[in-house]
């Protein structure tokens, strides 16, 4: 979902559990909707948006309305 849509859902209380995940040098942002479904911030042209820095990922979450998030690193598996 785009940040604009996520911001409306957050204001309505429909999002929780924000998470910033690192994988192979880039960061993704995800959160949980009521009902348990995980959603990610999408790029304008589709697909999961990849942030180059942790700071940029945090700014996206702050724009949505979150004040805290869990940060995790995902390791590549072979």
DRENTISE-11905 format. One line per 3 residues: their letters; for each residue x, y, z of N, C-alpha, C. Coordinates in nm, 4 decimals. Layout:
<pts>
a = X Y Z X Y Z X Y Z | ...
</pts>
This chain:
<pts>
xxx = 0.0839 -0.1186 0.0000 0.0000 0.0000 0.0000 0.0881 0.1245 0.0000 | 0.0363 0.2287 -0.0559 0.1056 0.3568 -0.0581 0.0966 0.4243 0.0794 | 0.1904 0.5131 0.1078 0.1950 0.5811 0.2373 0.0643 0.6549 0.2658
xxx = 0.0062 0.7176 0.1657 -0.1192 0.7912 0.1839 -0.2303 0.6996 0.2368 | -0.2426 0.5804 0.1788 -0.3446 0.4842 0.2225 -0.3143 0.4328 0.3636 | -0.1875 0.4053 0.3891 -0.1469 0.3547 0.5201 -0.1706 0.4580 0.6291
xxx = -0.1502 0.5850 0.5966 -0.1738 0.6928 0.6933 -0.3207 0.6950 0.7360 | -0.4115 0.6790 0.6402 -0.5548 0.6774 0.6726 -0.5905 0.5563 0.7598 | -0.5336 0.4402 0.7264 -0.5596 0.3207 0.8068 -0.5056 0.3363 0.9493
xxx = -0.3885 0.3975 0.9616 -0.3304 0.4177 1.0947 -0.4178 0.5110 1.1782 | -0.4639 0.6198 1.1167 -0.5526 0.7136 1.1883 -0.6802 0.6451 1.2346 | -0.7270 0.5489 1.1579 -0.8497 0.4759 1.1922 -0.8234 0.3651 1.2947
xxx = -0.6967 0.3453 1.3330 -0.6636 0.2435 1.4315 -0.6537 0.1031 1.3735 | -0.6392 0.0932 1.2418 -0.6393 -0.0374 1.1765 -0.4998 -0.0959 1.1561 | -0.3943 -0.0246 1.1980 -0.2574 -0.0741 1.1822 -0.1861 -0.0784 1.3161
xxx = -0.0993 -0.1781 1.3311 -0.0184 -0.1888 1.4526 0.1125 -0.2603 1.4184 | 0.1949 -0.2788 1.5171 0.3153 -0.3613 1.5059 0.4031 -0.3235 1.3867 | 0.4536 -0.2013 1.3852 0.5405 -0.1556 1.2766 0.6764 -0.2226 1.2868
xxx = 0.7302 -0.2576 1.1707 0.8583 -0.3277 1.1659 0.9409 -0.2757 1.0487 | 1.0692 -0.2524 1.0743 1.1644 -0.2175 0.9694 1.2596 -0.3354 0.9581 | 1.2714 -0.3915 0.8393 1.3537 -0.5100 0.8199 1.4657 -0.4823 0.7203
xxx = 1.5868 -0.5215 0.7578 1.7031 -0.5079 0.6698 1.7266 -0.6393 0.5978 | 1.7541 -0.6283 0.4682 1.7880 -0.7475 0.3910 1.8780 -0.7062 0.2762 | 1.9973 -0.7603 0.2755 2.0946 -0.7360 0.1696 2.1207 -0.5867 0.1462
xxx = 2.1367 -0.5128 0.2547 2.1745 -0.3724 0.2451 2.0627 -0.2737 0.2207 | 1.9393 -0.3207 0.2142 1.8261 -0.2307 0.1963 1.7238 -0.2580 0.3058 | 1.6296 -0.1666 0.3205 1.5320 -0.1727 0.4293 1.3908 -0.1738 0.3724
xxx = 1.3036 -0.2533 0.4347 1.1617 -0.2518 0.4004 1.0819 -0.2167 0.5252 | 0.9617 -0.1672 0.5041 0.8744 -0.1272 0.6138 0.7456 -0.2085 0.6041 | 0.7082 -0.2691 0.7149 0.5832 -0.3447 0.7168 0.5119 -0.3229 0.8491
xxx = 0.3831 -0.3481 0.8476 0.3013 -0.3363 0.9674 0.1884 -0.4371 0.9597 | 0.1151 -0.4510 1.0678 0.0085 -0.5504 1.0740 -0.1265 -0.4802 1.0754 | -0.2181 -0.5318 0.9936 -0.3549 -0.4824 0.9929 -0.4360 -0.5602 1.0942
xxx = -0.5491 -0.5021 1.1341 -0.6426 -0.5785 1.2164 -0.6779 -0.7036 1.1389 | -0.6839 -0.8142 1.2045 -0.7087 -0.9411 1.1369 -0.5807 -1.0179 1.1106 | -0.4653 -0.9542 1.1361 -0.3387 -1.0245 1.1282 -0.2620 -1.0146 0.9982
xxx = -0.3189 -0.9582 0.8934 -0.2489 -0.9502 0.7653 -0.1348 -0.8491 0.7708 | -0.0165 -0.8886 0.7212 0.0987 -0.7988 0.7152 0.0917 -0.7205 0.5847 | 0.1168 -0.5916 0.5928 0.1211 -0.5068 0.4734 0.2546 -0.4344 0.4693
xxx = 0.3008 -0.4055 0.3491 0.4271 -0.3340 0.3308 0.4023 -0.2023 0.2589 | 0.4979 -0.1120 0.2736 0.4945 0.0119 0.1960 0.5341 -0.0257 0.0538 | 0.4515 0.0138 -0.0413 0.4775 -0.0183 -0.1812 0.5396 0.0988 -0.2547
xxx = 0.6181 0.0674 -0.3558 0.6742 0.1687 -0.4449 0.5621 0.2230 -0.5331 | 0.5800 0.3427 -0.5854 0.4761 0.4027 -0.6695 0.4466 0.3193 -0.7931 | 0.5454 0.2487 -0.8425 0.5262 0.1675 -0.9634 0.4982 0.0217 -0.9307
xxx = 0.4651 -0.0059 -0.8057 0.4321 -0.1413 -0.7643 0.5495 -0.2126 -0.7011 | 0.5210 -0.3181 -0.6294 0.6236 -0.3940 -0.5600 0.6577 -0.3312 -0.4260 | 0.7340 -0.4038 -0.3480 0.7725 -0.3567 -0.2150 0.8747 -0.2442 -0.2282
xxx = 0.8513 -0.1369 -0.1563 0.9448 -0.0240 -0.1603 1.0692 -0.0574 -0.0797 | 1.1850 -0.0368 -0.1402 1.3143 -0.0621 -0.0763 1.3768 0.0723 -0.0393 | 1.4127 0.0877 0.0868 1.4760 0.2104 0.1341 1.6263 0.1865 0.1441
xxx = 1.7048 0.2854 0.1048 1.8507 0.2719 0.1062 1.9087 0.2853 0.2463 | 1.8390 0.3578 0.3354 1.8905 0.3787 0.4711 1.7819 0.3516 0.5746 | 1.8261 0.3208 0.6952 1.7345 0.3033 0.8070 1.6593 0.4327 0.8337
xxx = 1.7288 0.5453 0.8231 1.6665 0.6751 0.8467 1.5508 0.7001 0.7495 | 1.5694 0.6672 0.6238 1.4630 0.6862 0.5250 1.3430 0.5956 0.5557 | 1.3701 0.4729 0.5981 1.2617 0.3815 0.6344 1.1849 0.4359 0.7549
xxx = 1.2579 0.4878 0.8535 1.1924 0.5430 0.9718 1.1070 0.6642 0.9351 | 1.1566 0.7500 0.8467 1.0792 0.8676 0.8058 0.9468 0.8274 0.7411 | 0.9468 0.7173 0.6658 0.8223 0.6680 0.6056 0.7250 0.6247 0.7148
xxx = 0.7739 0.5527 0.8148 0.6867 0.5107 0.9255 0.6343 0.6302 1.0037 | 0.7205 0.7278 1.0271 0.6774 0.8485 1.0988 0.5714 0.9234 1.0184 | 0.5846 0.9269 0.8867 0.4852 0.9930 0.8016 0.3503 0.9219 0.8104
xxx = 0.3527 0.7914 0.8286 0.2287 0.7148 0.8445 0.1647 0.7446 0.9798 | 0.2481 0.7729 1.0801 0.1961 0.8071 1.2125 0.2516 0.7236 1.3261 | 0.3422 0.6331 1.2969 0.3997 0.5480 1.4016 0.5040 0.6238 1.4833
xxx = 0.5099 0.5930 1.6117 0.6098 0.6517 1.7012 0.7142 0.5497 1.7437 | 0.6892 0.4201 1.7189 0.7862 0.3145 1.7509 0.7781 0.2048 1.6454 | 0.8895 0.1324 1.6374 0.8957 0.0197 1.5449 1.0013 -0.0785 1.5927
xxx = 0.9861 -0.2021 1.5522 1.0865 -0.3044 1.5754 1.1788 -0.3051 1.4539 | 1.3082 -0.3170 1.4806 1.4053 -0.3249 1.3706 1.4652 -0.4640 1.3725 | 1.4663 -0.5278 1.2571 1.5221 -0.6628 1.2504 1.6061 -0.6787 1.1248
xxx = 1.6992 -0.7708 1.1311 1.7816 -0.8019 1.0157 1.7459 -0.9416 0.9676 | 1.7214 -0.9524 0.8400 1.6906 -1.0832 0.7814 1.8150 -1.1316 0.7080 | 1.8475 -1.2552 0.7309 1.9666 -1.3125 0.6690 1.9289 -1.3909 0.5458
xxx = 2.0138 -1.3810 0.4457 1.9911 -1.4550 0.3220 2.0162 -1.6030 0.3477 | 1.9269 -1.6844 0.2966 1.9446 -1.8291 0.3093 1.9825 -1.8870 0.1740 | 2.0558 -1.9949 0.1762 2.0978 -2.0572 0.0495 2.0128 -2.1748 0.0168
</pts>
